[in-house]
């Protein structure tokens, strides 16, 4: 190869290597512009994050300790009623916040109540144990104060066996977890009670003795007895929490068909104490402490006034208006009377489908029979008039 060609080739190689290096330098410099060097502001932010995370951990520990259950006595038996050392029984205070009466089942004579059912009692075994240790948990050496417990703690402690005599079933409202609140009132700066407070959202289906003699102008009074199943008054006594007017409360007294009211809660006004004597089971014989509350349901008459009484009165009135039709238009009178009878019969058939099925006579039955008798009155009068007219014609023809 000659010299001019070799020089040209070297020149092109140098030019290519220089461009590549230049592009590499440019790329490196642009990348270095995108990377920020650490400064003092980032250090401050990092310190703040560390401080906030430490505070968050402390808050989580505090919350976990508040939900943590305390230690129980070594000889604690959750199956035995925790009487005090002096033999004093357990006092249970009840409260019931009735949110609404969801259903009035007249066919099965039942009510469905959406309630917040609450109980409050002192477990004397736990109370004496904490008093002996000066309200300090021996396992953690921490003072046992007021705290909210998980509902799983109920599996480890004794619970009152409270039930309602007229109860058919109980359903607990929940989505992912049980709607139960469990609190323990420990030692504070002002007091130390040792009370266990239980509250749960429940749906109660209760039986009610309903009587429909005056239907649809009836008023139902449903009385319910709350008591213990196994423990007599010597071991367990029931009380309304505070005053009964506040211990049991109906939040929504509005209903499409009834006026609702909690009319009484005893013992409060008429009774100082109430007990139920068990005689059937020889192993459960004795007097049991009980609480009573009554729900009154007064039926609204607006529906039956518009759908039953007013149409039936109008049909009777139309039937008797047939007397204004000339006497020689017998077919028109009979046609109107039969039409009203058929209409009233169909209307009463629809009413009977909505009425309670009972073996005795109701007020609506008496009204139906009365209306039918009123409708059969005009045809009977028409028949007598026809007989008189025919008799007059025959007598006139005989005279002539």
C-alpha positions as CSV (number, residue, x, y, z in Angstrom):
1,X,0.0,0.0,0.0
2,X,1.4,3.5,-0.9
3,X,1.9,6.3,1.6
4,X,-1.0,8.5,0.7
5,X,-3.5,5.6,1.2
6,X,-1.9,4.6,4.5
7,X,-2.1,8.2,5.8
8,X,-5.8,8.4,4.8
9,X,-6.5,5.1,6.6
10,X,-4.8,6.3,9.9
11,X,-6.8,9.5,9.8
12,X,-10.1,7.7,9.5
13,X,-9.2,5.4,12.5
14,X,-8.3,8.3,14.7
15,X,-11.5,10.1,13.8
16,X,-13.7,7.0,14.7
17,X,-11.9,6.5,18.0
18,X,-12.3,10.1,19.0
19,X,-16.1,10.2,18.3
20,X,-16.6,7.1,20.3
21,X,-14.7,8.5,23.3
22,X,-16.5,11.8,23.0
23,X,-19.9,10.0,22.9
24,X,-18.8,8.0,26.0
25,X,-17.8,11.1,27.8
26,X,-21.1,12.8,27.0
27,X,-23.2,9.8,28.1
28,X,-21.2,9.6,31.4
29,X,-21.6,13.2,32.1
30,X,-25.3,13.2,31.4
31,X,-25.7,10.2,33.8
32,X,-23.8,12.0,36.5
33,X,-26.1,15.0,36.2
34,X,-29.1,12.6,37.0
35,X,-27.5,11.3,40.2
36,X,-27.9,13.7,43.2
37,X,-25.2,13.7,45.8
38,X,-26.4,13.3,49.4
39,X,-26.9,16.6,51.2
40,X,-27.8,17.8,54.7
41,X,-31.6,17.9,53.9
42,X,-31.7,14.2,53.1
43,X,-30.0,13.4,56.3
44,X,-32.6,15.4,58.3
45,X,-35.4,13.6,56.5
46,X,-33.8,10.2,57.3
47,X,-33.5,11.2,61.0
48,X,-37.1,12.2,61.1
49,X,-38.2,8.9,59.5
50,X,-36.2,7.0,62.1
51,X,-37.7,9.0,64.9
52,X,-41.3,8.6,63.6
53,X,-40.7,4.8,63.2
54,X,-39.5,4.6,66.8
55,X,-42.6,6.5,68.0
56,X,-44.8,4.2,65.9
57,X,-43.3,1.1,67.5
58,X,-43.8,2.6,70.9
59,X,-47.5,3.3,70.0
60,X,-47.9,-0.2,68.7
61,X,-46.5,-1.6,72.0
62,X,-48.8,0.6,74.0
63,X,-51.8,-0.6,72.0
64,X,-50.8,-4.2,72.2
65,X,-50.3,-3.9,76.0
66,X,-53.8,-2.4,76.4
67,X,-55.3,-5.3,74.5
68,X,-53.1,-7.9,76.3
69,X,-54.8,-10.1,78.8
70,X,-53.5,-10.3,82.4
71,X,-52.5,-13.4,84.2
72,X,-55.1,-15.4,86.1
73,X,-54.9,-17.2,89.4
74,X,-53.2,-20.6,89.2
75,X,-56.2,-22.4,90.7
76,X,-58.7,-20.5,88.5
77,X,-61.5,-22.7,87.2
78,X,-63.5,-21.1,84.4
79,X,-66.3,-23.7,84.8
80,X,-67.0,-22.8,88.4
81,X,-68.9,-19.6,89.4
82,X,-66.4,-17.2,91.0
83,X,-67.9,-16.6,94.5
84,X,-66.1,-14.3,96.9
85,X,-64.2,-15.6,99.9
86,X,-67.1,-14.7,102.1
87,X,-69.5,-16.7,99.9
88,X,-71.1,-13.6,98.3
89,X,-72.7,-14.3,95.0
90,X,-72.1,-12.7,91.6
91,X,-74.1,-9.6,90.8
92,X,-74.8,-9.2,87.0
93,X,-76.0,-5.9,85.7
94,X,-77.8,-6.0,82.3
95,X,-78.5,-3.4,79.6
96,X,-80.2,-3.7,76.3
97,X,-80.1,-1.1,73.6
98,X,-82.8,-2.1,71.0
99,X,-81.8,-0.4,67.8
100,X,-85.0,-1.5,65.9
101,X,-87.6,-4.2,65.8
102,X,-86.8,-5.7,62.4
103,X,-89.8,-8.0,62.0
104,X,-93.1,-8.8,63.6
105,X,-93.9,-12.3,62.5
106,X,-97.6,-12.8,63.2
107,X,-97.8,-16.2,61.6
108,X,-95.2,-17.7,64.0
109,X,-95.9,-15.2,66.8
110,X,-92.3,-13.9,67.0
111,X,-90.4,-10.7,67.1
112,X,-86.9,-10.0,65.8
113,X,-84.9,-7.4,67.7
114,X,-81.6,-5.9,66.6
115,X,-79.9,-5.1,69.9
116,X,-76.7,-4.2,71.7
117,X,-76.8,-6.6,74.6
118,X,-74.6,-5.6,77.5
119,X,-73.5,-7.3,80.8
120,X,-71.4,-6.2,83.7
121,X,-70.1,-8.3,86.6
122,X,-67.3,-8.8,89.0
123,X,-65.3,-12.0,88.9
124,X,-64.4,-12.4,92.6
125,X,-61.6,-14.9,92.0
126,X,-59.8,-12.4,89.7
127,X,-60.7,-9.5,92.0
128,X,-59.2,-11.1,95.1
129,X,-56.2,-12.3,93.2
130,X,-55.4,-8.7,92.0
131,X,-56.1,-7.2,95.4
132,X,-53.6,-9.6,97.0
133,X,-51.0,-8.5,94.5
134,X,-51.8,-4.8,94.9
135,X,-53.2,-4.7,91.4
136,X,-49.9,-5.7,89.9
137,X,-49.6,-8.5,87.3
138,X,-47.0,-10.9,88.7
139,X,-45.8,-12.0,85.3
140,X,-45.1,-8.5,83.9
141,X,-44.9,-6.4,87.1
142,X,-47.2,-3.9,85.5
143,X,-50.2,-2.3,87.2
144,X,-53.5,-3.8,85.9
145,X,-55.5,-0.7,84.8
146,X,-58.4,-0.2,82.5
147,X,-58.0,-2.1,79.3
148,X,-59.9,-3.4,76.3
149,X,-59.5,-7.2,75.9
150,X,-59.9,-9.3,72.9
151,X,-63.1,-11.4,72.7
152,X,-60.9,-14.6,72.8
153,X,-60.4,-13.9,76.5
154,X,-63.9,-15.0,77.0
155,X,-62.7,-18.6,76.4
156,X,-60.5,-18.4,79.5
157,X,-62.8,-16.8,82.1
158,X,-66.2,-17.7,83.7
159,X,-69.3,-16.1,82.0
160,X,-72.9,-15.7,83.3
161,X,-75.3,-18.2,81.7
162,X,-77.9,-15.5,80.9
163,X,-80.8,-16.3,78.6
164,X,-84.3,-15.1,77.8
165,X,-87.1,-17.6,78.4
166,X,-89.0,-16.7,75.3
167,X,-85.9,-16.8,73.0
168,X,-86.1,-18.9,69.8
169,X,-82.6,-18.1,68.4
170,X,-79.7,-15.7,68.5
171,X,-77.7,-14.4,65.6
172,X,-74.6,-12.2,66.0
173,X,-74.1,-9.5,63.3
174,X,-70.6,-9.6,61.9
175,X,-68.6,-9.1,58.7
176,X,-65.1,-10.4,59.3
177,X,-64.9,-10.5,63.0
178,X,-67.4,-10.8,65.9
179,X,-68.9,-7.5,67.0
180,X,-68.0,-8.0,70.7
181,X,-66.5,-5.5,73.1
182,X,-64.8,-6.7,76.3
183,X,-63.4,-4.3,78.9
184,X,-61.8,-4.7,82.3
185,X,-61.9,-1.9,84.8
186,X,-58.7,-2.2,86.8
187,X,-56.9,0.2,89.1
188,X,-56.9,3.9,88.3
189,X,-55.9,7.0,90.3
190,X,-59.4,7.3,91.7
191,X,-60.9,3.8,92.0
192,X,-60.3,0.1,91.5
193,X,-63.4,-1.9,90.6
194,X,-62.4,-5.1,88.8
195,X,-65.6,-5.1,86.7
196,X,-65.8,-7.0,83.5
197,X,-68.0,-5.3,80.9
198,X,-69.3,-7.2,77.9
199,X,-71.2,-5.9,74.9
200,X,-72.2,-7.5,71.6
201,X,-74.4,-6.7,68.6
202,X,-77.0,-9.5,68.5
203,X,-80.2,-10.2,66.7
204,X,-82.8,-11.8,69.0
205,X,-85.8,-13.8,67.8
206,X,-88.3,-13.9,70.6
207,X,-91.6,-15.7,71.0
208,X,-94.6,-13.6,71.9
209,X,-98.1,-14.7,73.0
210,X,-100.3,-12.8,70.6
211,X,-104.1,-12.6,70.7
212,X,-106.1,-11.3,67.8
213,X,-109.7,-11.0,69.1
214,X,-109.8,-7.3,68.2
215,X,-107.8,-7.6,64.9
216,X,-107.2,-5.3,63.2
217,X,-107.6,-2.9,66.1
218,X,-105.5,-5.1,68.4
219,X,-102.7,-4.3,70.8
220,X,-100.1,-6.9,71.6
221,X,-98.1,-6.9,74.9
222,X,-95.1,-9.2,74.7
223,X,-93.5,-10.0,78.1
224,X,-90.0,-11.4,78.2
225,X,-88.1,-12.9,81.2
226,X,-84.3,-12.7,81.5
227,X,-82.7,-15.0,84.0
228,X,-79.9,-17.4,84.7
229,X,-80.2,-21.0,83.6
230,X,-78.1,-22.8,86.2
231,X,-77.5,-20.5,89.2
232,X,-80.1,-19.7,91.8
233,X,-80.5,-16.4,93.6
234,X,-78.0,-17.5,96.3
235,X,-75.2,-17.6,93.7
236,X,-76.2,-15.1,91.0
237,X,-78.5,-12.1,91.1
238,X,-79.6,-9.9,88.1
239,X,-80.1,-6.2,88.1
240,X,-80.8,-3.6,85.5
241,X,-77.9,-1.4,84.9
242,X,-78.6,2.0,86.5
243,X,-82.3,2.8,86.1
244,X,-84.4,0.5,83.9
245,X,-85.5,3.5,81.8
246,X,-81.9,3.8,80.6
247,X,-80.9,0.2,80.9
248,X,-83.3,-0.9,78.2
249,X,-84.1,1.6,75.4
250,X,-85.9,1.4,72.0
251,X,-84.0,3.7,69.6
252,X,-86.4,3.5,66.6
253,X,-90.1,3.2,67.7
254,X,-91.3,3.8,64.1
255,X,-92.8,0.9,62.1
256,X,-95.1,0.8,59.1
257,X,-97.8,-1.3,60.8
258,X,-97.3,-0.8,64.5
259,X,-96.7,1.8,67.2
260,X,-93.9,0.4,69.3
261,X,-93.1,1.0,72.9
262,X,-91.1,-0.6,75.7
263,X,-93.9,-0.2,78.3
264,X,-92.2,-1.6,81.4
265,X,-89.1,-3.0,82.9
266,X,-89.1,-4.8,86.3
267,X,-88.1,-4.9,89.0
268,X,-88.3,-1.1,89.2
269,X,-91.7,0.5,89.8
270,X,-94.1,-2.1,91.1
271,X,-91.6,-4.8,92.1
272,X,-88.5,-4.6,94.3
273,X,-87.3,-8.0,93.3
274,X,-88.4,-10.8,91.0
275,X,-87.7,-14.5,91.0
276,X,-88.8,-17.5,89.0
277,X,-89.3,-20.8,90.7
278,X,-88.1,-23.9,88.8
279,X,-90.0,-27.1,89.6
280,X,-89.7,-29.3,86.6
281,X,-86.1,-30.4,86.8
282,X,-85.1,-31.8,90.2
283,X,-81.5,-30.9,89.7
284,X,-82.4,-27.2,89.0
285,X,-85.2,-26.7,91.6
286,X,-85.0,-23.4,93.4
287,X,-85.6,-19.7,93.0
288,X,-83.8,-17.9,90.1
289,X,-83.3,-14.2,89.9
290,X,-85.0,-12.7,86.9
291,X,-85.6,-9.4,85.0
292,X,-88.8,-8.6,83.0
293,X,-89.4,-6.2,80.2
294,X,-92.5,-5.7,78.1
295,X,-92.8,-4.5,74.5
296,X,-96.2,-3.1,73.4
297,X,-97.3,-3.2,69.8
298,X,-100.4,-1.2,68.8
299,X,-101.5,-1.8,65.2
300,X,-102.1,1.1,63.0
301,X,-105.6,1.2,61.5
302,X,-104.9,3.4,58.5
303,X,-104.3,0.5,56.1
304,X,-107.6,-1.4,57.0
305,X,-109.6,1.9,57.1
306,X,-108.6,2.6,53.5
307,X,-108.5,-1.0,52.1
308,X,-111.3,-2.7,54.1
309,X,-113.7,-0.6,56.0
310,X,-114.3,2.3,53.7
311,X,-114.7,0.2,50.5
312,X,-117.1,-2.2,52.2
313,X,-119.2,0.7,53.6
314,X,-119.4,2.3,50.1
315,X,-120.5,-1.1,48.5
316,X,-123.3,-1.4,51.1
317,X,-124.3,2.2,50.4
318,X,-124.4,1.5,46.7
319,X,-126.5,-1.6,47.2
320,X,-129.1,0.2,49.2
321,X,-129.2,3.1,46.7
322,X,-130.9,0.6,44.4
323,X,-134.2,1.4,46.0
324,X,-134.1,4.7,44.2
325,X,-134.3,2.8,40.9
326,X,-137.9,2.4,39.7
327,X,-139.6,-0.7,40.9
328,X,-140.3,-2.0,37.5
329,X,-136.5,-2.2,36.7
330,X,-136.0,-5.4,38.7
331,X,-133.2,-6.7,36.5
332,X,-131.1,-3.5,37.2
333,X,-131.6,-3.8,40.9
334,X,-130.7,-7.5,41.0
335,X,-127.6,-7.0,38.8
336,X,-126.2,-4.2,41.0
337,X,-126.8,-6.3,44.2
338,X,-125.1,-9.4,42.8
339,X,-122.1,-7.3,41.5
340,X,-121.6,-5.7,45.0
341,X,-121.9,-9.1,46.7
342,X,-119.2,-10.6,44.4
343,X,-116.9,-7.6,44.8
344,X,-117.2,-7.7,48.6
345,X,-116.6,-11.4,48.7
346,X,-113.4,-11.1,46.6
347,X,-112.2,-8.2,48.8
348,X,-112.8,-10.1,52.0
349,X,-110.9,-13.1,50.5
350,X,-107.9,-10.9,50.0
351,X,-108.2,-9.6,53.5
352,X,-108.3,-13.1,55.0
353,X,-105.0,-14.0,53.2
354,X,-103.3,-11.2,55.1
355,X,-105.0,-11.9,58.5
356,X,-103.6,-14.2,61.2
357,X,-104.8,-17.8,61.1
358,X,-106.5,-18.5,64.4
359,X,-109.3,-20.8,65.5
360,X,-111.4,-18.2,67.3
361,X,-113.4,-15.3,65.8
362,X,-111.7,-12.0,65.2
363,X,-113.3,-8.5,64.9
364,X,-112.6,-8.5,61.1
365,X,-114.7,-11.7,60.8
366,X,-117.6,-10.2,62.5
367,X,-117.4,-7.1,60.3
368,X,-117.4,-9.4,57.2
369,X,-120.5,-11.3,58.3
370,X,-122.3,-8.0,59.1
371,X,-121.5,-6.6,55.6
372,X,-122.7,-9.7,53.8
373,X,-126.0,-9.6,55.7
374,X,-126.4,-5.9,54.7
375,X,-125.9,-6.8,51.1
376,X,-128.5,-9.6,51.2
377,X,-131.1,-7.2,52.6
378,X,-132.0,-5.4,49.3
379,X,-132.5,-8.6,47.3
380,X,-134.8,-9.9,50.0
381,X,-136.8,-6.7,49.9
382,X,-136.9,-6.9,46.0
383,X,-138.3,-10.4,46.3
384,X,-141.1,-9.3,48.7
385,X,-141.9,-6.4,46.4
386,X,-142.2,-8.7,43.4
387,X,-144.5,-11.0,45.3
388,X,-146.7,-8.0,46.3
389,X,-146.7,-6.8,42.7
390,X,-147.7,-10.2,41.4
391,X,-150.4,-10.5,44.0
392,X,-151.9,-7.1,43.2
393,X,-151.9,-8.0,39.5
394,X,-153.7,-11.3,40.2
395,X,-156.3,-9.6,42.4
396,X,-157.0,-6.9,39.8
397,X,-157.4,-9.5,37.1
398,X,-159.8,-11.5,39.3
399,X,-162.0,-8.4,39.9
400,X,-162.2,-7.6,36.2
